[in-house]
């Protein structure tokens, strides 16, 4: 009878521990830091550059939607793939130059707030091909973040 109680207590402790770990990615201080530092809620490169300047981020995500398949026993947090820019500070001014990477998965540590840059870059799906062929015509990429709103385009590639 005493062993059953201890066994039940251990199971309940493991369930509680798992639930606590799962919440790490979404505790208000953790997710607020991530959103404030890396999520611009923007849809173009100019806005991403303004956000990068303000937050001093080298990677900027359009938005963040948590991936519910994140392993609760792990402190690594994952989001669904979203439009992502890689940004660098310009040397001559206090501004950033951002390059659209395509659709990438946000991956970050819930305890430190640090991004797993290598994993993020490996998860990116190239947004634009450098060349496209349609029938007998070949097109070259001229803008990977063009004004395609309202045109029913899959991405913002201009050829």
N, C-alpha and C positions, 0 to 999 in steps of 0.2 A: 504494500500500500504506500509506504514511504518512497519507494523507488518510482512508482507511477507519478507521484506528486512532483518529484525532482525532474523526471523526464518531461512532464507537462510544463513545468516552469522553464526548462531549457528551450522547449519549442516556442513558448510564448516570448522568451527573451530574444530568440533568433528572429521571429516575426517582427518584433518591435525594432530590433537593430536594422533589419532590412528596410522597414518603412522609414526610419530616420535617415538612412543613407540615401534612399530614393529622394527624400525631400531636400537634400543638400543642393541639388542643381536648381531648385526652385524656391529656396528660401529668399525672402525679399531682399536681404542685403547682397546675396550672391547674384541673383538675376538682375537686380537694379544696377550693380557694378558692371555686369556684362553689357546690359543694354545701353548704359550711359557711355561706356568706353568704346564699344564696337558696332552698335546698331544705329544706322542713320535714319531709317524710315524714309529713304529717298529712292529715286529711280533713275538718276542720271549722274554722270561723272563729276560735273561741276558741284553738285550738292554733296557728293561723297568727299570731294576735296575740301570743301568748307567744313564738313564734319571732322575730317582727319586733322585739319588745322586746330579746331577747337579741342578735340579729344587727344590729339597727338598719337593717333593710332596708325599702325602700318598696315592693318587689314580692316576693312570696313564691310559690314554686311548690310544688305538692303533692309532686312527684317530678321526676326528670330521667332521660329515656331519650334517648340521642343519636340523631340522625337521620343514618343512614349516607349519605344523599345530599348531606351537607355537602360543598361544593366544597373539595378539599384545597389548592387554590392560594389560598385566602382564609383570613384569620385570624379571620373571623367564624364562630362556632359556633352551630349550630341544634339544638334538641331537638324531640321530638314534642309536639304540643299536650297540655297537662295543665291540671288545675284550678289557677287562679291568683287570688291576692288582691292588691289594691293597698292599701297601708297608710300611714297618716299618724300622726305622734306627736300624742297628745292634749296640749293646752296646759296643762291643770291638773295633770297627773301624768306620771310616767315610765312611760307605757303607750301602746300603739298601738291604733288603730281600723282594722280591715281590712274591705274590701268585696270580696265575691266578684265577679270579673270574668267568670268562665266558663272556657272552655277556651282557653288562649293558648299560643303557641309561644315557648319560651325562646330568646332571641337575645342573644349576648354576644360580646365581644372577648376572644380567648384570650390576648392579650398584656397587656391592662390589667385584665381581669376585669370591665370595666364592662358593664352591660346596655344594649341598644339599646331604650330604653323606648318610643320612638315606634313602632318596628317590632313590638314585643311587643303594645302596645295595639291596633295596627291588625290584628293576627292573631287577636284574641279573637273567639270565637263566643259571643254572648250566651247565658248559661246559662238565663235565665228570661224569659218574656214578661211584660209588666205585666198583661195581661188574656188570658183564654182563654175560648173558647165551646165548649160541648159540647151539641149539640142546641139546645134552647131556653134553656139555662142559660148565664149569663155569670159568670166567676169572676175575682177580682182577686188579684194576688200579695200575700201577707202575709209570706212569709219565703223568701229565695233560698238559704238554707242550712239547711233543716229536717231533722228526724230521720227520714230515709226508709230507713235501713238495713233490710234484710230485706224490703222491700216490692216489689222488682223495678222500681224507678223508674229512668228514664233520667237524671234529675238530682235535685237536692235542693230543687226548687221546691215551695212549699206555697201553695195557693190557697184 
